[in-house]
Amino acid sequence: MTQIIPDYLRDHSFGDLDTPAIGAPFVIKRTRGVHHFARKTPLVPKPGEAVTLYASTSSDQPVKELVLRYSASDWRDFAELPFQPAELRWETMSGVWINEWHAQLPPQPEGTFLRYQIYARLPEREAKPAKEGGQATQFRLFADNQSRDAGAGDQFAIWYAEDSVPEWSKSARIYQIFVDRFSPGQGRDWLQQEDLTSPFGGTLRGVIEKLTYIRALGFNAIWLTPIFASPSHHGYDTSDYMKIEPRFGALADFEELVAKAHALGLRVILDFVANHVSDQHPALQEALKSGSNPFAAWFKWKKWPEYQSYFNVRSMPELNLAPGSPARKHLLEAARYWLRLGVDGYRLDYATGPGLDFWVEFRKVCRAVNPEVWIFGEVTRPADQQLSFAGGLDGTLDFLGCQALRETFAFRAKPLSWFAGHLQASQAYFPRDFSRPLFLDNHDMNRFLFAAGGSLQRLKLALNWLYLLPGQPLVYFGTESALSQALSIHDPRAIGFDQSRLPMNWNEIPQRSDLAELIRALSSFRERFPGLQYAQWQLLALDDERETALWRVEYADGNFFAALNRSDEPRDISVPQDCFGEEQTTVDLLTGEQVPVRSGGIDIPAETLLVFSPLKA
């Protein structure tokens, strides 16, 4: 019998947890051995603060001792401290006992860049006799990659600085631009391509010409997919970090783009890929000439000339970003270079690839050039591992929130009680200043409109939530023009992800003015209520059968109610008895429209979210 997999289960975010079948073994694996995942308190240490580190070991490998080794001098000298056992628990999914441990790093002065490793000392075993005679050997196992060798073991880092998330980022509203598919520029048409993996002709000039349009939609930041030299249309395989891809334009075009964006009040965020490069990168071409070539140190090798590659895609060799490596130095200099040209932020592709110590140094280096640079990563892993990037990055893209919005409103696969539970847990788990840009879709997943079966009402409902919830709203280009796709990216006939990367349908904008107007209205709403970034959501009522729910949303300057009807029929929702007093109408804060009220309740149309203020204290 053929197993039919529901669409929503095939809709999971691209990455390590793409499907439940991949996710389950991953969850089991991450409990076996020695693990740290950068767990610490405080999450972002300040100068002079003691830091408690947490680690775990599993019973499938007996541990004699757990040790912390650390250095503030790039390992020219280092100290070691023992971990103390804290808790023993049973891990049902993995079928092992888990020992939890903790150790405390002593306080460090301002500016200290401290690297550390954690390893388990295993019981001694007899080594095979060597020429000089046999001897007892001490075995070690390093967190998190389970290496036996300190040089290859995962490294972590802490930068002790009076540093914080840039203030401007807290009110960011981001428009994502897939450069090749956004706009070819005035007087130029899209290239006619039958192969969706071919370039379609988008340019930086095309982006420049649309900046006023983007600002008019209410956005105050743009995110450009990779613009560096690359052999592909998507650019996620860089061949030169210091050059603009010629198809997109020249450096002068980019400088003009930054200047005009800033003049309009738009911040510029670049996509930065640190984990891998193109197989056309000159460093790899040199490294393949000889295993002793100095450029071989740029890459990870199985055994020369076989290199490791991103998800086994041979055209994307992985970089060796160990401390002091030439590739690491090059990427840090590239990050500095674009910041000096006026870049305001970086979206970091596949942030789980490079080690956490790399991102800590990356942030340190970037802040030295621009103290207001915003740095957030693509992390498609569980919440605890997303949080492990605190102190390295300013935050991570909210893939969990994206998934919740898609499953609740595009597929309607989850009841509202599940969605309400997600909101409650998410706001309790993540710190206030851990950036979590929230989105409905992106270039690596089916467009929300396609996932919703073409329902514009479901898209509008989800957009309301996107702008209402904590986090920075992030909108993929073309959402305002109902841009969709012909096939699912999971369809055997689709090639890669490019069904979700179709060129912008500029001719459809007049016909879809309702979507554009909605986004403008939602942006205005967000500006009027800046405290929403830190709002607290309190669930007051919920009915899964009728598909209705009511929340009280409390923020710094007041509170309002959010009433949801997800069903296909109009519903009535009870509200607190003294909410309206003698009033007969209230105002939907999202649309500005009058909403009739009655004693003790409010009527809500099908598939609608109403946001309104109490009219009586």
N, C-alpha and C positions, 0 to 999 in steps of 0.2 A: 504493500500500500504506500502510495506517495504521500509524504508528509507535507501539508500545506502550512506555510509559515505566514502568519498575519503580517500585513504591510508594516504595522507599527513596530514589530519586532525586527524588521529588516531596515529600520529607519535610524538605528542608533548612530551616534556620532562617529565619524571616521577616526580611526586610530587604534590603539592597543585594545580597546574594549568595544570593537566595532559590532560584535554580536554577542548574545548571551553565551553561545557555544565557546567563543574565545574568552569571554570574561570570567567564566567559572574556573577554568584551569589557572588563569592569571591570579585570581583571588587566593586560590590554594597555594600557588607557588610563593606568593609574597609573605606567607606565614612560615615557610620552611627556611631553616638556617638562621642567619643573624641579620637583623633589620633595624634601621634607624629612621629612615625617611625624614631626616632633619627635624624630628620632633624635639621641641625645646620650649622652655618658658624662661623669660618672655620670648614671643615669636620674633620680635625685632629688637634685639638687645641694644641698650644705650650704653655709652661709656660709663664705667664704674659699676655696672650691674653684674651680679653673679648670675650665671646661666645654668639651669638644670637641663641636662640632656637625658633622653629616654631611648631605650633600645629593647629589643626582644630577641630571645633565642628559643629554638624549638627542641623538643626532647628526642627527635630522630637523630640528633647529633649531640652526644654528651659534651658538656662544657665545663672545663675546669675553672675558668675565670673569664670575666669580660673586662676589657681594658680600653681606656681612652688615651690616645696619644695626640698631642697637639703642639703646634709651633707657630710663633709669630715672626719667624725669620726664614720662611720658605724651606723649612726642614734642615737648615744649617745646624740647628740644635732643636731639641724637643723635650717635652716632659711627658710622663705617663701617670695616669691615675686609675685606680680600680673602680669599677661600677659596683653598686650595692644592689642585691636582690630586693625586689619590691613586692612582687605578686606572682602567684602561680595560678594559671587558669587552663581550662580545657578548650581547645579549638575544634568544634564539632566537624566543620566542613573538611578540615585537613586531617583530622584524626590524630592530633599530637597535643602534648602539653606545651604550653607557652610560658616561659619565664620572662617577666618584665623586670627591667633594671633601670637604675638611674645613677647619674654622676653629676658633679657640679664643677663647672669651670670657674676659676677665680676671676674677679673683675679685671677688666682691661681698660687702659686709658683711651682717650679720644684718638681716632684715626687708626687704631690697631686693625690689621687684617690678619685674622687668625685662621689657620687651616687645622683640621683635625680628622682623624680616622678612628674607627671603633673596630676592635677585633676580639674574637673569642679565642682564648688559649685552650686548645684541646688536649686531652690526655696524651702523654708521650707514647710513642710506638717505636719499635725497633726498626731502624732503617736497614736497607740492604747493605751488606758489608762493602765498603769502599776500598780502594787500593791501600789506603792508610789504616784500614781496619774499621770495623763497624762502630757506630756511636749512636746514642739516643738522640732523637730529633724532636724538637718542639714544633708542633703543628699549630697554625693560626688560620682563622677564617674571618675575612673582613666583610663588614656590612657595606653596602647592600648587595654588591655583585657577587659575593661569596668567593672572592679571590683568595688564594693562598699566599699571595705575594704582596707586600706592602706597596711596591712600586705600581702595581696594577690595581690595587684596592681602591674603591670609591673614596673620594675626598669630599669633605664638607668645609664650609667656611662661614665665618661671621665677620662682618664689617661693623666695628663699633663707631657709630657716628650719630650726631644729632640730625637725623634724616627722616623725612616723612613723604608721604604721597603728595605730589604737586596739587595745589589747591584748585587749579583750573580743571583738572581731570574729574573732580567730583561732580561737576555739572556738564560734563561732555555729552554731546549727542552726535553720534558718529555715523557717517555715510561711507559704506565700503564700496570701493571702486575696483573692479577687475579690469585693469588698464586696457588689455587687448580687446575687451568686449564692451567698453563703455562709449567711446565716441572717437571717430576717425578725424574729426576736425572739419571746419567749414570748407565746403567745396570738394570734399572727398566722400566717397561712398564706401560702404562696407565691402571688403573683398568677398567675392562669391566663391565660397568653399563648400564642397560636399563633405569633406573630412573635418569634423569638429575639433580635431586636435591641431589643425593648421591655424596660423595667425589670421585674424579677421580685420586687422588694421587699426585698432585703437591706438591713440597717441597721447602724449603729454599735452600737445597743443589742444587736442579735443577736450581734455580735462580742464585746461585753462579757460576755454570758452564756455564751460558749463559751471564755473565756480559761482557766478551770481545766481544761477538756477538752484544750485545746491544750498546756498545760504538762504534763499527765499523759502525753501522747504523747512527751514528752522534748524538746520544742522550747524554746529560750530566746530566740527572736526571732520577730516576725511582720512580714510585709511586706504592707501594704495597697495595693491598686491605687488610683488617684487618688480622693481624697475631696473635692476642691475643687468648687465650683459648676461645673456642666457640663450641657449639654442632652442628653447621651447617657447610656446605661446604663453605659458603660465608663469614662467620665471622662477619656479621653485627649485631650479638646478642652476645655480650661479656659475658663470665662467669667469667673471671679473667683478669683484665687489666695489671697485673704484670707478667703474664706467657705467653710464646709462646705456641700456639696450638701444642700439641704433634705430630699430624699428619704431621705438617710442619717441625718439627725438634726440636732442643733444643736451649737454650740461646746461647750456644757456636757457633751454626750455624749462628745465627743472628749477633753475634759480628764479625765473620769471613766475613759475607756478607758485613757489613758496612766497615770493613777495606779494603777489596779488591775492593769494589766500589769506595771508596775514592782514592785508589791508581791509579785507572783508570780514575779519574776525573769525577766520577758519584756521584751526590748527592742522598741521600736516603730520600724519603718522605713517611711517614706512614699515613694510613687511620685511623682516630680517630673518634669513635662514642660516643658522649657525651649525646645524647638525651635519649637513652634507653639501656637496657641490655637484656640478656637472662633470661627467666623465671627459668633457672637453676643456676642463680647467687646465691651464698650462702647468700647474704644479703636479697634477696627476700624470700628464703626458711626460713630464720629466722623470717622475718617480718610476714609471713603467720601463724606462730605459735600463735601469739597474737597481737592484735591491740596496746597493750601497750609496745610491744617489741621495744627497742631502734632502731632497724634496720627499723622499720616502717617509720621513718623520712627520709629514703632514697628515698621513692617513692611517687607518686601522687595517691590519693585514691578517688574513687567515694564514697564509704562507705565500710570500711573494712569488709570482705576481698576482695572486688572488686576493683581492681586497674585500673588506666588508662593505655592504651597501645598505641603504635605507630600505627597509622592508623587502630586501633581496632584489631591489630594482637596480640592475647593474649600471644603469646610466647615472646613478646618484651615489657615488662613493662617500662613505662616512669619514668625517675629519677626526683626527686625533687632537683633542682639546685639553690634554693633560697640562698641568701647570708648567709654564715655560716653553711649551711646544711652539714651533714656528707658525703653525696654523692659528693657534690661540692668539699670538701676538698680532698676526695679520688681521684677524676679525675684530679685535679690540681697536686697532687703528682705523679700520673701516667704519666702525661705529662712531668714533670720534670725528672722522672726516665728514660724514653727512650731518652730524649735529652742528659742526662749524658752518655748514651751509644753511642752517636755519630749521632743520627738522625738529619737531616738537615731541615726538614719541616713537616707540618701536612696538610693533606687534611681533612677537617672537614665534616663528613657526616651529612646531614639534619641540617644544621646550623641554620635554622629558628626555630628549636624546643627550644633550650635553650634561655634564655633571653639575650638581648644584653649586659647587664651588666656582664654576665658570660664571654662572649667573650673578653670584655675589660680586665677583670682580667686574663683571660687565656693568652692573649698576653703579659700582664705585667709579669706574672709568667714565661712564656717561654723565653722572652727576657732576664730575669735575669740570666738564665742558659746559653743561647746561643743567643747573640745579633744579630746573622745573621740567626736566624730561620725564615723560610718562612711559613706563615699561610694563607691559603685560604679555602673558604667554598663552599659547595654545597647549592646554593640558587636558587630554581626554581620559583622565583616570579618576579613581574614586575621590571623594571629598577630602579625605585625610591627606592624600598625596597632593592634591591641589594646594591645600593649606601648607604643605611642606615648603612651598616656594616663597612663603612670607620671609622677608629678610633678604631674599635674592631678587625677586620681582615685586613690583607694586601690586600685582594681582594676576588673576587668570581669567580667561574667557569663561563665562558661565554656561558650560555645556550641560550641566545638570538642569539648570533653569530652562535652557532651550529645549531639552528633551521633555521637561514637564509641560511646557506650553504646547509642543507639538502633539504629545500624547493626549493632552486634555482637550485641546481645541481644534487641531487639524484632524486627528483620527477619532477623537472621542473614545479612546480605548480605556481611559481610566476615569473612575468616579470622581466627583468633586471633593469627596472626603480625602482621597489620595492627594489631590492637588493642594488642598488646605494643609494637609500634613507636611507636604514638601515646603510650603512657604514658612510654616512654623519652625521646622527644623533648620532650614537654610538661614533664616535671620538669627537664630540662636547660635549657630555653629561658627559662622564666619565673622571675624572682627569687623568693626565699623569701617576701618580704613584699608581693608583688603579689597582692592578694585575687582569688580566682577561685571564687566560689560556683558549685557544680556542681549540676545538676538533670537530671531525666528528661524533663520537659515543662513547659509553661506555657500561658498563655491565648492565645498566638499560634500554636500548633501542635497537631496531633492528640495526644490523650492517649496516654501510653506504652502503656497497656493496650489501647487500640484499635489502635495500630500493631503490637502483638504478637499480633494476632488473637484477643484475649480471653484469652490465656494468663496465668493468675495465677502460674504457676511462673516464667515469664520475668520478670514484674514483680518477684517476690520476689528473683530472682537479681540483677536490676539494682539493686534497693534495697540489697542487700548491698554492691555495688560503690560505690554512691553514698556510703555511710557509711564505706567503707574507704579510699577514695582521698583524696589531699591536696585541699585546698579545703574550703569550708563546704557541708555538705549542705543542699539547698533542696528542699522538697517542696511541690508544688501541692496545694491543698485538694482533698479527696475521694479522694486516692490511697489513704488508709487505709480507705475504704469501697468500693473497686473502682469508683469513678465513671468511666464511660466516655462514649460518644457513639453516635449512630445513624448518622451519615454522616461521611465524611472532609471536612475543610475544603476539600479540592481537588475535591470532588464538585460538578458543575454545579448540583445542587439545593440545595447549602449556600449560605448568605448570609453572607459575611464569615467570621469566625473563631469564631462563637458556638456551633458544634457542640462546641467544646472548652471551653465556658463554661456548661454546663448546671448548674442549681441543685443544691446539695448534697443528697445522698440520705440524710438522717439516719436514715431508717427501715431502711437497709441495714447500718448499723454493727454491730448484734448478729450478723448473718449473716456479716460479714467480720471478725470479731474476730481471726482469725489474722493479717491484715495489720496491724491496729493493734498487736497484741502484737509482731509483728516489728519495727515501727518503734520501739516502746518498748525492745526488746532492743538494737537497733542504736544507739539514743541512749545507752543505758547503756554499751555497748561503747565508743562514742566518748568518753564521759566517763572511762572507765578508762584509755584510751590517748590522752591529749591530744597526745602527740608525733606522732600520725599526720599532723598538719598539715604536718610537715616530713619525713615518712618518705621513705626512698629505696627504690625498687623494683628488685630485681635478678632478671632472668629466669634461672631455672635449667634449665628443660626446657620444650619445646613440641612438640606433635604436631598439625599442622593436620588430618591425616586422621582421627585419633581425637578431635579437638576437646578436647584436654586441655593444661593448662599449669601450671607451678609457679613461684612467685616466692618469694624471700626478701625480707621487708620489714624494713628496719632503721630504728629510731627512737632517740631519745635514751636511753631506758631499757631497750632490749633489742632483740629481734628475734622474728619469728614467720614462719611459712610460710603462703602462700595457694595453695591447690590448686583448680583450676577444671576442671569437667567440663561442657562446654556441650552435649554430645550427648544424644540421647534414650535412651541406654542406660547402665547402670552401667559405670564404668571403674576400672582400677587405675592408680595413679601411683607411680612410684619416687621415693623421697625420699633425701636424704643418708644414707649407710650408718650413721652413728653417731647418727642423730637420736633414735631411741626406746630404744636399749639393749635391756634385757630387758622393757620395758613391753609390755603387751598392748593397752592402750587409750590414747587421748589425748582431750582435750576440745576440742570446737569452740568457739572463743572467741566466736563470733557468737551461738550458741544455748545454750551451756552443756551440750550433750548429749555423752555418751560416744561415741567413735568407735573401733571396733576397728582395730588395726594389725597388721601382720605384718612379718616380716623384710624390710627394704628397701623397704617400700611401704605404701600405704594405699588402701582401696577407697572410691570416691566414687559416690554415687547420681547418676542422670541430672539434668542441669540444676541443678547444685549447686556452691556455692563453700564450701570448708572452710578455716577459719583456725585454726591450731594452733601452739602453742609447742614448740620442741625440748625433749625430756625428758632429754637427756644432752648435756652440754657437749662 
